[in-house]
Amino acid sequence: MGDAATTNGAAQTNGRTNQLPALCADAASFLSLSYDYLIIGGGTAGLVLAARLTENTNVTVGVLEAGKNVLDDPLVDTPALFPQMLGHPEYDWCMKTTPQNGGRVHHLPRGKALGGSSAINYMMYVRGSTRDYDDWATLARDSTWSAAGMAPYIRKHQTLAAPPATPPPPALPLDTSGMATLAAHHGATGPIHTTFNAARLPLEDAWIAGADETFGVREKPRDAWSGDHYGFYNGLGSVPAVLELSGIGDPDVLRRAGVECKVELKSVGENFQDHVVAGVGYELAPGQVSGDSLYHPEAMAAAQKAYVDAKEGPLAAVVSGQGFVSYKQMATTEQMERTIASIRETQKTSTPFQQRQLDLVIQHLEDEKSANLQYIMLPISANFDDSAVANQANLWPPGNPAKPGFTWVCCLQYPVSRGSIHISSAGKSFKSPLPAKIMY
């Protein structure tokens, strides 16, 4: 590889030529070096781009990251501790929306660290479905964004490992193990290691048994780690702010903020979309346990020891289970017609590009095989009042081990609402929340 230097970190070297330090702890050291490329933001995308560029041994890259180096940080490395980073100014930019419908201001957690929002994102790994990537290609009119075009890179970054309790068949390569989708959809030599939980809580066994009874499932999967994943996750960085503060964007927006327009690009900061989430909590029957049981001092001590000693136990996971369902399989004909009519009405005031997006949303709704809705089960009590909307640190209050609970969450995969993210003045910096509008 070539060499990349990143601000804010310990002194090491990077790349085969070892010409640049991997991490610079101060701006003066960083500015004393020269670079072929400068990347603003050491988040998920920025670091991958730096790594790819420096595969050319003649290329040097500098990455500017305002957040701190969180390598070996226990809050980042311990999955179940992620709630402590939400709303924490050392880890979260604590972005806020402008007042939405009903006057509520929403907290938008965004990672303030080397690694970006991947440092605080619930330790979840969910990829898009084949159709999601094909939709990208349709919208971009570029086949390289299709599922077929993306597949080599999806496999390249991943190593799928079996949980300790469910090893793959011995002496069999992935493509002959009887799991036809495994080698086609998952990597075996990439830097990002993924797996599935090796254990379940009793309430999960009861839920699975109930689902089998309800839907008449008779066949069990070959093992706990085969199959494809579905989902669609959007990220939000500070790219609009960087561009607009540099004079790139909609002239009207820049003029209101007191910034001279150098390059007119009206799409900057527009078409923002994110998940809409609703949840409900349940109190478990007497004798059941959940993550709330960790509020027993003895239980927490045992969980901490299990994680420190072997990276096992309840602190090693966040989500108990998740799945995806089709809206068409759940909605009545009348509900479907009413939903589509509402989207058609929205299209009348949408941009041409958004109209094409919404056409795809309608196609997903009409397809019984499209995973429109994501359900997530969390083995802990949650709080969904307005205080959690304003600050997601309030989503996960201290549990009552005498009354353990769990939370059922539904996420909308293809939202119709669109919003925008813009600076409000030339003096706005990343220390100040950027106003975001979620709905038009």
C-alpha positions as MATLAB code, in Angstrom:
seq = 'MGDAATTNGAAQTNGRTNQLPALCADAASFLSLSYDYLIIGGGTAGLVLAARLTENTNVTVGVLEAGKNVLDDPLVDTPALFPQMLGHPEYDWCMKTTPQNGGRVHHLPRGKALGGSSAINYMMYVRGSTRDYDDWATLARDSTWSAAGMAPYIRKHQTLAAPPATPPPPALPLDTSGMATLAAHHGATGPIHTTFNAARLPLEDAWIAGADETFGVREKPRDAWSGDHYGFYNGLGSVPAVLELSGIGDPDVLRRAGVECKVELKSVGENFQDHVVAGVGYELAPGQVSGDSLYHPEAMAAAQKAYVDAKEGPLAAVVSGQGFVSYKQMATTEQMERTIASIRETQKTSTPFQQRQLDLVIQHLEDEKSANLQYIMLPISANFDDSAVANQANLWPPGNPAKPGFTWVCCLQYPVSRGSIHISSAGKSFKSPLPAKIMY';
ca = [
       0.000    0.000    0.000;
       0.891    3.638   -0.105;
       0.762    5.786    2.979;
      -2.023    7.513    4.866;
      -1.847    9.856    7.827;
      -4.765   10.653   10.089;
      -5.008   13.382   12.695;
      -5.738   12.580   16.325;
      -4.019    9.413   17.455;
      -0.883    7.566   18.510;
       2.371    7.542   16.557;
       2.702    4.573   14.203;
       3.557    4.075   10.562;
       1.304    2.964    7.759;
       1.963    1.431    4.365;
       4.834   -0.499    2.908;
       7.058    2.527    2.406;
       6.528    3.769    5.984;
       6.960    7.354    4.841;
       4.034    8.743    6.830;
       2.785    8.198   10.374;
      -0.489    6.336   10.563;
      -1.853    8.782   13.142;
      -0.906   12.371   13.948;
      -1.901   13.661   17.367;
      -1.746   17.368   16.540;
      -2.500   19.646   13.599;
       1.050   20.980   13.308;
       2.476   17.509   12.694;
      -0.236   16.761   10.161;
       0.320   20.010    8.252;
       4.077   19.474    8.127;
       3.520   16.582    5.708;
       2.412   16.599    2.070;
      -0.371   14.520    0.519;
      -1.665   13.598   -2.911;
      -5.221   13.410   -1.559;
      -6.877   14.996    1.459;
     -10.012   13.328    2.832;
     -12.214   15.297    5.219;
     -13.728   12.913    7.732;
     -12.270    9.660    9.032;
     -15.598    7.878    9.106;
     -16.697    4.614    7.551;
     -16.421    5.866    3.974;
     -13.400    8.126    4.459;
     -11.188    5.431    5.925;
     -12.143    2.882    3.277;
     -11.378    5.422    0.568;
      -8.000    6.179    2.148;
      -7.161    2.478    2.355;
      -8.130    1.881   -1.265;
      -6.185    4.886   -2.570;
      -3.046    3.888   -0.697;
      -3.030    0.445   -2.288;
      -1.085    2.376   -4.915;
       2.406    2.578   -3.394;
       3.016    5.954   -5.029;
       0.001    7.639   -3.409;
      -0.076    9.489   -0.089;
      -3.352   10.380    1.615;
      -4.217   12.608    4.552;
      -7.432   12.076    6.527;
      -8.790   14.853    8.753;
     -10.981   13.597   11.605;
     -12.322   15.979   14.261;
     -13.308   13.192   16.642;
     -10.939   11.326   18.892;
      -9.133    8.042   18.373;
     -11.335    5.363   19.970;
      -9.203    2.326   19.222;
      -9.357   -0.002   22.251;
     -12.035    2.169   23.886;
     -14.213   -0.167   26.023;
     -17.412    1.767   25.259;
     -16.821    1.219   21.537;
     -15.512   -2.327   21.766;
     -18.177   -3.681   24.155;
     -21.423   -4.123   22.177;
     -23.894   -3.711   25.038;
     -22.283   -0.475   26.261;
     -23.216    1.510   23.160;
     -26.103    3.392   24.904;
     -23.526    5.197   27.027;
     -22.197    6.904   23.882;
     -25.558    8.226   22.664;
     -25.838   11.887   23.624;
     -22.291   11.798   25.046;
     -20.438   14.806   23.544;
     -17.124   12.944   23.472;
     -18.584   10.303   21.144;
     -21.673   11.882   19.572;
     -21.989   15.111   17.577;
     -25.431   15.399   19.205;
     -27.038   16.802   16.078;
     -30.598   18.088   16.371;
     -33.312   18.591   13.807;
     -35.279   21.735   13.317;
     -38.762   21.453   14.883;
     -40.725   18.744   13.066;
     -44.458   18.062   12.932;
     -45.856   18.687   16.384;
     -42.918   20.941   17.247;
     -40.675   18.098   18.381;
     -36.903   18.350   17.938;
     -35.211   15.015   17.243;
     -31.760   13.900   18.316;
     -29.674   12.531   15.423;
     -26.735   10.604   16.934;
     -23.630   10.749   14.756;
     -20.259    9.286   15.650;
     -17.646   11.821   16.750;
     -14.690    9.482   16.465;
     -12.212    7.852   14.164;
     -14.488    5.385   12.392;
     -17.468    7.745   12.348;
     -20.961    6.567   13.172;
     -19.896    2.930   12.862;
     -18.385    3.422   16.333;
     -21.819    3.957   17.922;
     -24.189    2.065   15.599;
     -25.489   -0.663   17.929;
     -22.787   -3.089   16.683;
     -25.201   -4.159   13.933;
     -24.205   -5.486   10.518;
     -27.089   -5.444    8.042;
     -26.632   -5.371    4.291;
     -29.031   -4.358    1.582;
     -31.030   -6.890   -0.365;
     -30.190   -7.655   -3.986;
     -33.033   -5.440   -5.090;
     -31.793   -2.500   -3.012;
     -28.557   -2.346   -4.975;
     -30.350   -2.874   -8.268;
     -32.504    0.126   -7.340;
     -29.327    2.166   -6.913;
     -28.297    1.193  -10.433;
     -31.726    2.160  -11.757;
     -31.647    5.578  -10.107;
     -28.035    6.259  -11.075;
     -28.463    4.767  -14.550;
     -25.174    3.005  -13.868;
     -24.978   -0.807  -13.743;
     -21.845   -0.775  -11.571;
     -24.089    0.074   -8.595;
     -26.208   -3.052   -9.145;
     -26.119   -6.089   -6.876;
     -23.934   -7.908   -9.385;
     -21.579   -4.951   -9.581;
     -21.387   -4.545   -5.802;
     -21.128   -8.249   -4.922;
     -17.326   -8.588   -5.269;
     -16.784   -5.669   -2.890;
     -19.375   -6.902   -0.406;
     -17.598  -10.252   -0.254;
     -14.171   -8.622   -0.207;
     -14.679   -6.744    3.052;
     -16.245   -9.584    5.071;
     -15.321  -12.772    6.865;
     -18.398  -14.682    8.014;
     -17.552  -16.935   10.946;
     -19.749  -19.576   12.519;
     -20.647  -19.117   16.190;
     -18.626  -21.431   18.464;
     -21.660  -23.602   19.177;
     -22.567  -24.107   15.517;
     -19.434  -24.848   13.467;
     -19.773  -25.473    9.745;
     -19.515  -29.046    8.494;
     -15.881  -30.130    8.897;
     -13.541  -30.313    5.914;
     -16.071  -28.743    3.553;
     -15.441  -25.448    1.742;
     -18.152  -22.804    1.904;
     -19.505  -23.418   -1.591;
     -20.108  -27.153   -0.997;
     -21.452  -27.000    2.552;
     -25.061  -27.350    1.450;
     -25.766  -23.638    1.933;
     -26.164  -22.393   -1.611;
     -26.262  -18.708   -0.707;
     -23.260  -18.628    1.593;
     -20.346  -18.307   -0.827;
     -22.390  -16.167   -3.216;
     -23.326  -13.573   -0.608;
     -20.645  -13.704    2.090;
     -16.885  -13.337    2.191;
     -14.385  -15.600    3.905;
     -11.156  -13.559    3.885;
     -12.143   -9.924    4.490;
     -11.103   -7.616    7.348;
     -14.612   -7.211    8.834;
     -15.560  -10.292   10.853;
     -19.263  -11.039   11.280;
     -21.141  -13.859   12.952;
     -24.397  -14.782   14.668;
     -25.161  -15.176   18.354;
     -24.411  -18.652   19.656;
     -26.976  -18.475   22.471;
     -30.555  -17.320   22.999;
     -32.548  -16.050   25.939;
     -35.526  -18.210   27.024;
     -37.967  -15.566   25.777;
     -36.467  -15.906   22.284;
     -37.096  -19.646   22.249;
     -40.704  -18.974   23.236;
     -41.062  -16.357   20.497;
     -39.633  -18.695   17.833;
     -41.941  -21.501   18.922;
     -44.916  -19.134   18.768;
     -43.956  -17.944   15.296;
     -43.631  -21.523   14.083;
     -47.087  -22.319   15.421;
     -48.618  -19.173   13.927;
     -47.136  -19.473   10.453;
     -47.004  -23.233   10.172;
     -43.224  -23.464    9.811;
     -42.125  -27.069    9.733;
     -38.572  -26.978    8.365;
     -35.680  -25.635   10.397;
     -32.639  -23.883    8.850;
     -29.603  -26.071    8.338;
     -27.782  -24.061   10.987;
     -27.876  -20.703   12.745;
     -25.467  -18.879   10.471;
     -26.606  -19.468    6.877;
     -28.676  -17.239    4.663;
     -28.804  -13.729    3.292;
     -29.457  -10.439    5.097;
     -31.851   -7.736    4.058;
     -32.054   -4.118    4.986;
     -31.193   -0.641    3.931;
     -29.340    1.746    6.186;
     -28.697    5.411    5.438;
     -25.890    7.373    7.008;
     -25.662   11.085    7.713;
     -22.364   12.926    7.851;
     -21.358   16.545    7.743;
     -20.731   16.559    3.998;
     -23.389   19.233    3.297;
     -21.804   21.544    5.871;
     -18.297   21.082    4.473;
     -19.468   21.802    0.938;
     -21.661   24.763    1.854;
     -19.037   26.380    4.085;
     -16.695   26.021    1.101;
     -19.160   27.860   -1.146;
     -20.568   24.817   -2.927;
     -24.355   24.453   -2.905;
     -27.655   26.172   -3.562;
     -27.013   29.922   -4.073;
     -30.134   30.832   -2.077;
     -29.062   28.705    0.910;
     -25.523   30.086    0.784;
     -26.730   33.673    0.507;
     -28.944   33.309    3.588;
     -25.971   31.863    5.489;
     -23.663   34.675    4.381;
     -21.419   32.441    2.274;
     -20.186   33.400   -1.186;
     -21.327   30.904   -3.812;
     -18.366   29.545   -5.748;
     -19.996   26.491   -7.329;
     -23.758   26.245   -7.837;
     -24.996   22.777   -6.887;
     -28.585   22.855   -5.653;
     -28.637   19.173   -4.669;
     -26.222   19.699   -1.759;
     -27.965   18.844    1.513;
     -31.206   17.819   -0.172;
     -33.115   14.527   -0.354;
     -32.212   13.515    3.196;
     -34.011   10.406    4.414;
     -33.668    8.200    7.448;
     -35.461    5.413    9.268;
     -38.765    6.022   10.977;
     -38.919    3.811   14.052;
     -41.753    2.865   16.386;
     -41.482    0.611   19.398;
     -43.455   -1.008   22.163;
     -42.274   -2.518   25.435;
     -43.470   -5.589   27.314;
     -43.047   -6.708   30.887;
     -42.083  -10.369   31.077;
     -43.874  -13.033   33.061;
     -42.468  -13.903   36.497;
     -39.391  -16.088   36.316;
     -38.210  -14.796   32.923;
     -34.959  -12.873   32.495;
     -33.791  -10.163   30.103;
     -31.032   -7.591   29.873;
     -32.691   -5.747   32.750;
     -31.455   -8.543   34.987;
     -27.949   -7.083   34.609;
     -28.960   -4.386   37.067;
     -28.448   -7.005   39.756;
     -24.867   -6.214   40.897;
     -23.961   -9.899   40.945;
     -25.277  -10.419   37.410;
     -23.364   -7.419   36.071;
     -20.146   -8.577   37.735;
     -20.527  -12.010   36.141;
     -21.301  -10.475   32.738;
     -18.257   -8.206   32.919;
     -16.015  -11.127   33.832;
     -17.380  -13.227   30.954;
     -16.715  -10.441   28.482;
     -13.240   -9.573   29.770;
     -12.162  -13.215   29.942;
     -13.620  -14.558   26.692;
     -15.651  -11.818   24.946;
     -18.787  -13.808   25.805;
     -21.978  -13.320   27.755;
     -24.781  -10.742   27.653;
     -22.409   -7.798   27.126;
     -21.239   -9.372   23.865;
     -24.497   -8.690   22.000;
     -27.117   -5.981   21.603;
     -29.975   -7.257   19.448;
     -31.644  -10.571   20.242;
     -33.221  -11.035   16.848;
     -34.449   -9.254   13.781;
     -36.364  -10.011   10.646;
     -37.964   -8.411    7.619;
     -41.498   -8.693    6.310;
     -43.513   -7.488    3.341;
     -46.108   -4.753    3.802;
     -48.265   -6.374    1.123;
     -48.525   -9.565    3.155;
     -49.814   -7.593    6.136;
     -51.952   -4.805    4.663;
     -55.517   -5.091    3.412;
     -56.334   -4.100   -0.162;
     -57.891   -0.882    1.121;
     -54.817   -0.034    3.205;
     -52.517   -0.692    0.252;
     -54.573    1.495   -2.082;
     -54.704    4.301    0.474;
     -50.934    4.149    1.047;
     -50.105    4.239   -2.664;
     -52.566    7.086   -3.275;
     -50.827    9.083   -0.550;
     -47.444    8.520   -2.194;
     -48.831    9.566   -5.583;
     -50.050   12.774   -3.958;
     -46.567   13.391   -2.518;
     -45.023   12.902   -5.964;
     -46.886   15.941   -7.265;
     -44.617   18.247   -5.250;
     -41.433   16.155   -5.483;
     -38.395   16.736   -7.671;
     -38.062   14.563  -10.805;
     -35.402   12.450   -9.089;
     -37.564   11.981   -6.004;
     -40.490   11.004   -8.215;
     -38.356    8.185   -9.602;
     -37.418    7.181   -6.058;
     -41.056    7.068   -5.016;
     -41.946    4.971   -8.061;
     -39.516    2.384   -6.695;
     -41.069    2.667   -3.220;
     -44.473    1.865   -4.724;
     -43.006   -1.118   -6.568;
     -41.631   -2.406   -3.258;
     -44.999   -2.001   -1.559;
     -46.731   -3.943   -4.323;
     -44.198   -6.792   -4.160;
     -44.943   -9.437   -1.541;
     -41.274  -10.459   -1.606;
     -39.965   -6.984   -0.805;
     -38.786   -6.496    2.782;
     -40.454   -3.158    3.525;
     -40.534   -3.494    7.306;
     -37.799   -4.483    9.717;
     -38.620   -5.887   13.140;
     -36.011   -5.874   15.896;
     -36.270   -7.517   19.299;
     -34.163   -5.992   22.072;
     -33.838   -7.913   25.352;
     -34.172   -4.820   27.536;
     -36.756   -2.255   28.588;
     -36.912    0.977   26.586;
     -38.412    4.427   26.943;
     -40.272    5.975   23.993;
     -41.545    9.240   25.444;
     -40.569   12.712   24.191;
     -37.426   12.784   26.328;
     -36.011    9.948   24.206;
     -36.896   11.813   21.012;
     -34.931   14.831   22.236;
     -31.990   12.746   23.471;
     -31.559    9.089   22.560;
     -29.521    8.563   25.714;
     -32.949    8.423   27.363;
     -34.042    5.479   25.210;
     -32.436    3.004   27.571;
     -33.134    3.944   31.200;
     -31.882    1.779   34.075;
     -33.939   -1.398   34.119;
     -35.778   -2.918   37.038;
     -34.469   -6.472   37.537;
     -37.589   -7.284   39.546;
     -39.721   -6.502   36.478;
     -37.610   -7.436   33.447;
     -38.893   -6.467   30.035;
     -38.099   -6.532   26.349;
     -38.721   -4.170   23.448;
     -40.236   -4.775   20.018;
     -39.234   -2.210   17.371;
     -40.519   -1.697   13.827;
     -38.410    0.218   11.286;
     -39.654    1.575    7.963;
     -37.211    0.564    5.223;
     -38.336    2.843    2.396;
     -39.557    6.173    3.830;
     -41.535    8.558    1.655;
     -40.653   11.682    3.631;
     -37.661   13.701    2.494;
     -35.734   16.401    4.292;
     -32.659   18.583    4.044;
     -29.518   19.481    5.979;
     -28.037   22.966    5.582;
     -25.861   25.426    7.440;
     -27.645   28.444    8.872;
     -24.683   30.810    9.041;
     -21.087   31.087    7.854;
     -19.928   30.846   11.452;
     -21.417   27.407   12.082;
     -18.783   24.858   12.988;
     -18.983   21.168   13.716;
     -19.156   22.029   17.416;
     -22.646   23.383   16.776;
     -25.558   21.123   15.838;
     -26.488   21.329   12.174;
     -30.197   21.957   11.660;
     -31.846   19.085    9.837;
     -35.341   18.925    8.418;
     -36.655   15.365    8.212;
     -39.992   16.008    6.517;
     -41.048   18.424    3.801;
];
